Amino acid sequence: MTRSPALSRSVARGLVVAVAALFAWSACDRDSGSLTAPANGARLRGQQIAATAAGTIITFDAPGAGTGAGQGTSGSIINPAGAITGVYLDGGNVLHGFLREPDGTFTTFDAPGAGTGAFQGTQVWSVNPMGAITGNSLDASNVAHGFLRAPDGAYTIFDVPGAGTNAGQGTIAGNINPGGVIAGLYVDANGVNHGFVRASNGTITKFDVPGAGTGAGQGTAPEFGNCLNPAGSVSGFYLDGSNVFHGFVRGPDGTITKFDVPGAGTGAFQGTFGGSITPTGAVTSAYFDADDRLHGYLRAPDGTITKFDVPGAGTGAFQGTLPEGIDLAGVITGNYVDASRVNHGFVRAVDGTITKFDVPGAGTQAHGQGTIPLTLNPGGAINGFWIDNAGVSHGFLRTP
């Protein structure tokens, strides 16, 4: 996707007006480098373990991941058991999915019909407690198709009725909850984004947030990963006709609540993003202010909003704080972008205390290097990816 290289996955999705960019793993998205073992690291099954003051960090690479700039491994999400699923870009710039079991064992996979050209293949976004995985393939024509991979490896491929069939269009299955319900977005033939929910029996319900724009790149976009809770509430954002972002929560009954964080900018490509949602309906994500600076927020189930910035976050345009994941108790993880445009990880406790951390070996140059946490599970384990000084991405698991 097209983005300022300093931004993380969730804001990147928002900034890409052409949602076709969701379908590509670009060098901007996954600027990364070769594995550098920490001085106190130990090797286990080809992975690196480092004990730090901020917890134990294991770094890993999916088998077959490329080692060139912009290639490598990214863990998308961790489930309660500690299984991590994600995507890797190989040496030929083809995308593949992976599942890393809690014991470190890897299974790599490709969705049926996935293309084999550069930046085609299999993209993985979510895994539920039972190990069912959702994502999308990009076929040889660069059209996206949703998939469900069952725990036994069986696939169900599906397209939302009305999804476009040209390059940069199609269906993206971004979330799956414990009941097997899937939520995501589809891009129609005019390049407009729409949300959908797919029931466990395959029934698909489409929806648009009132006020969502109808131009190419505008519309409704449920977020990916942890943005569908067990009850069926979906969180995300919509881009209006003036290209301003707004957050939303869609309840299980289809009721849509829209919201803007106080202080969010109202200019083009400013505003509020929706993000990870808890079982009780708390949402965390980021917003752009009028100066294009990023700030974190937590929206409680009653709509009360708490804003926060990680100490050390930069105050320039496209710098700041980007929450990514939230657990059952309300602990938040994400990354912040410093004044040098380097990414660093953080954990925000329920009482607001913030702990910062960096994966040993993470790059310290601008253009998206550093540490980018994405999700955390009820046990406090955090997954994400880090980008080294050579521009290669690697996965990590941080345990308390």
HELIX and SHEET records of a PDB file:
HELIX    1   1 ARG A    9  LEU A   15  1                                   7    
HELIX    2   2 VAL A   19  PHE A   23  5                                   5    
SHEET    1   A 6 ALA A  42  LEU A  44  0                                        
SHEET    2   A 6 GLN A  47  THR A  52 -1                                        
SHEET    3   A 6 GLY A  55  PHE A  60 -1                                        
SHEET    4   A 6 SER A 393  THR A 399 -1                                        
SHEET    5   A 6 ILE A 382  ILE A 387 -1                                        
SHEET    6   A 6 GLY A 370  LEU A 376 -1                                        
SHEET    1   B 4 GLY A  72  ILE A  78  0                                        
SHEET    2   B 4 ILE A  84  LEU A  89 -1                                        
SHEET    3   B 4 LEU A  95  ARG A 100 -1                                        
SHEET    4   B 4 PHE A 106  PHE A 109 -1                                        
SHEET    1   C 4 GLY A 121  VAL A 127  0                                        
SHEET    2   C 4 ILE A 133  LEU A 138 -1                                        
SHEET    3   C 4 ALA A 144  ARG A 149 -1                                        
SHEET    4   C 4 TYR A 155  PHE A 158 -1                                        
SHEET    1   D 4 GLY A 170  ILE A 176  0                                        
SHEET    2   D 4 ILE A 182  VAL A 187 -1                                        
SHEET    3   D 4 ASN A 193  ARG A 198 -1                                        
SHEET    4   D 4 ILE A 204  PHE A 207 -1                                        
SHEET    1   E 4 GLY A 219  PRO A 222  0                                        
SHEET    2   E 4 VAL A 234  LEU A 239 -1                                        
SHEET    3   E 4 PHE A 245  ARG A 250 -1                                        
SHEET    4   E 4 ILE A 256  PHE A 259 -1                                        
SHEET    1   F 3 GLY A 271  THR A 272  0                                        
SHEET    2   F 3 VAL A 283  PHE A 288 -1                                        
SHEET    3   F 3 SER A 276  ILE A 277 -1                                        
SHEET    1   G 4 GLY A 271  THR A 272  0                                        
SHEET    2   G 4 VAL A 283  PHE A 288 -1                                        
SHEET    3   G 4 LEU A 294  ARG A 299 -1                                        
SHEET    4   G 4 ILE A 305  PHE A 308 -1                                        
SHEET    1   H 4 GLY A 320  ILE A 326  0                                        
SHEET    2   H 4 ILE A 332  VAL A 337 -1                                        
SHEET    3   H 4 ASN A 343  ARG A 348 -1                                        
SHEET    4   H 4 ILE A 354  PHE A 357 -1                                        
END                                                                             
